[in-house]
Amino acid sequence: MAMKINLRKAHAVQRSVQELINSIQIETTIEVNEFQDPGTEVQNAAQRLLNNDMRRSDLLMALYTLRTLAGTANHTSGLNMRLSHGAFLDKRIAQLTQLTANEAKIMDPAVLAGKLEKIRTRPADSRASVYGLHDEVRTGVMTQEQIDNIKTIINELKKQKQALNDEILELNVRSEVELTPEVEAVLVREKLV
């Protein structure tokens, strides 16, 4: 009977396989000193190279087969849809958070009017007037009530995201992939399962 692993384990194994692939030495040249037999050393190095490349090939096949199996299980279980929705929630929370920054709040109307009046009535030969500096007043455009409403929405979206993360975790643990005999053999040989 073929081995089954849950999606969480499948994703961890994929990372381990990729790390193992990256760690395999592929040396296409060697250094030989005057005390070594060049023919033997070249032959041994060529064999190591071919063995390591075959190992890389087996691991690569296992990685992409496992990735395909996990992708199919992600789709079948509804995990892909949940992951997409989670990414949407993250982006929307980030967008809304920008709207709650301190500078987004509208300036008190009396203060705004006072600052604009000060600009209008300053002497024409003042330094700011000569260089065109400070001819405008920057103010936010949102009321405190609007900002508070947005913060409430952000908190609700964060709660939705947490609930979604719980569902994703459950699906990752509950959903399984059945390894092909070839993939199972490679993963067992490399002591990854």
C-alpha positions in Angstrom: 0.0 0.0 0.0 1.3 3.4 -0.9 2.4 5.8 1.8 0.1 8.8 2.5 1.2 12.1 4.1 -0.8 15.1 5.0 -0.5 18.4 3.1 1.4 20.0 6.0 4.0 17.3 5.9 4.0 17.4 2.1 4.9 21.1 2.1 7.7 20.5 4.7 9.1 17.5 2.7 9.1 19.7 -0.4 11.3 22.3 1.4 13.6 19.6 2.7 13.9 18.1 -0.8 14.8 21.5 -2.2 17.4 22.1 0.5 18.9 18.7 -0.2 19.1 19.3 -3.9 20.8 22.6 -3.3 23.4 20.9 -1.0 24.5 18.2 -3.5 27.9 19.0 -4.8 28.3 19.1 -8.6 32.0 19.5 -9.4 32.9 19.4 -13.0 36.6 19.9 -12.4 39.1 18.6 -9.9 42.7 19.4 -8.8 45.2 16.6 -9.0 48.7 16.8 -7.4 51.9 15.1 -8.5 51.4 12.2 -6.0 48.0 11.1 -7.4 47.2 9.0 -10.4 45.4 11.4 -12.7 43.4 8.7 -14.5 42.1 7.2 -11.3 41.3 10.6 -9.8 39.4 11.8 -12.9 37.5 8.5 -13.2 36.5 8.7 -9.5 35.5 12.4 -9.8 33.4 11.6 -13.0 31.7 8.8 -11.1 30.9 11.1 -8.1 29.6 13.7 -10.6 27.3 11.2 -12.3 26.1 9.7 -9.0 25.3 13.2 -7.6 23.6 14.2 -10.8 21.4 11.0 -10.7 20.6 11.8 -7.1 19.6 15.3 -8.0 17.5 14.0 -10.9 15.7 11.6 -8.6 15.1 14.3 -6.0 13.9 16.7 -8.6 11.4 14.1 -9.9 10.2 13.5 -6.4 9.9 17.3 -5.7 7.8 18.1 -8.7 5.7 15.0 -8.4 5.0 15.8 -4.8 4.3 19.4 -5.8 1.7 18.2 -8.4 0.1 15.9 -5.9 -0.1 18.6 -3.3 -1.4 21.1 -5.8 -4.2 18.7 -6.8 -5.0 18.1 -3.1 -5.0 21.8 -2.4 -7.5 22.4 -5.2 -9.7 19.4 -4.3 -9.8 20.3 -0.6 -10.7 23.9 -1.2 -7.4 25.0 0.2 -6.4 27.1 -2.8 -9.6 29.1 -2.6 -9.0 29.7 1.1 -5.3 30.7 0.5 -6.4 33.2 -2.2 -9.1 34.7 0.2 -6.4 34.9 2.9 -4.1 36.8 0.6 -7.0 39.1 -0.3 -7.7 39.8 3.4 -4.0 40.6 4.0 -3.9 43.1 1.1 -7.2 44.7 2.1 -6.1 45.1 5.7 -2.9 46.8 4.5 -4.9 49.1 2.2 -7.3 50.1 5.0 -4.5 50.6 7.5 -3.1 53.3 5.2 -6.4 55.2 5.6 -6.0 55.3 9.4 -2.6 57.0 9.5 -2.4 60.2 11.7 -2.0 62.4 8.6 -5.3 61.1 7.2 -7.4 63.0 9.8 -8.8 66.3 8.7 -7.5 69.3 10.5 -9.8 71.2 12.8 -11.7 73.6 10.5 -10.9 76.7 12.7 -7.1 75.8 12.6 -7.3 75.3 8.9 -9.0 78.6 8.3 -6.5 80.4 10.6 -3.5 79.0 8.8 -4.9 79.9 5.4 -5.8 83.4 6.6 -2.2 83.8 7.9 -0.9 83.0 4.4 -3.3 85.4 2.8 -2.4 88.3 5.1 1.4 87.9 5.4 3.4 90.7 3.9 4.3 90.2 0.2 8.0 90.7 0.8 8.2 88.1 3.5 10.8 85.4 2.9 8.2 82.6 2.5 6.3 84.7 0.0 9.4 85.5 -2.1 10.4 81.8 -2.5 6.8 80.5 -2.8 7.3 78.5 0.4 4.5 77.5 2.6 1.7 78.8 0.3 -0.4 75.8 1.1 -1.6 74.0 4.2 -1.7 70.2 4.2 -4.6 68.5 5.8 -6.1 65.0 6.0 -9.4 64.4 4.4 -11.0 61.9 6.8 -13.0 62.6 10.0 -12.3 60.8 13.2 -15.6 59.0 12.9 -14.6 57.7 9.4 -11.2 56.6 10.7 -12.8 54.8 13.7 -15.2 53.0 11.3 -12.3 51.9 9.2 -10.5 50.6 12.3 -13.6 48.6 13.1 -13.6 47.1 9.6 -9.9 46.2 10.0 -10.6 44.4 13.3 -13.4 42.4 11.7 -11.2 41.5 8.7 -8.4 40.4 11.1 -11.0 38.1 12.9 -12.0 36.7 9.5 -8.3 36.1 8.7 -7.7 34.2 12.0 -10.7 32.0 11.4 -9.5 31.4 7.8 -6.0 30.5 9.1 -7.6 27.9 11.5 -9.5 26.4 8.6 -6.3 26.3 6.5 -4.4 24.6 9.3 -7.2 22.0 9.7 -7.2 21.3 5.9 -3.5 21.0 5.8 -3.5 18.4 8.6 -6.6 16.5 7.4 -6.0 16.4 3.7 -3.6 13.7 2.5 -1.6 12.9 -0.7 -0.7 9.4 -1.7 2.9 9.1 -2.8 3.8 7.3 -6.0 6.0 4.3 -5.5 8.9 6.1 -7.2 8.6 9.2 -5.0 8.2 7.1 -1.8 11.4 5.1 -2.7 13.4 8.3 -3.2 12.1 10.0 0.0 12.7 6.8 2.1 16.2 6.4 0.6 17.0 10.0 1.5 15.5 9.6 4.9 12.9 12.4 4.4 9.9 10.4 5.4 
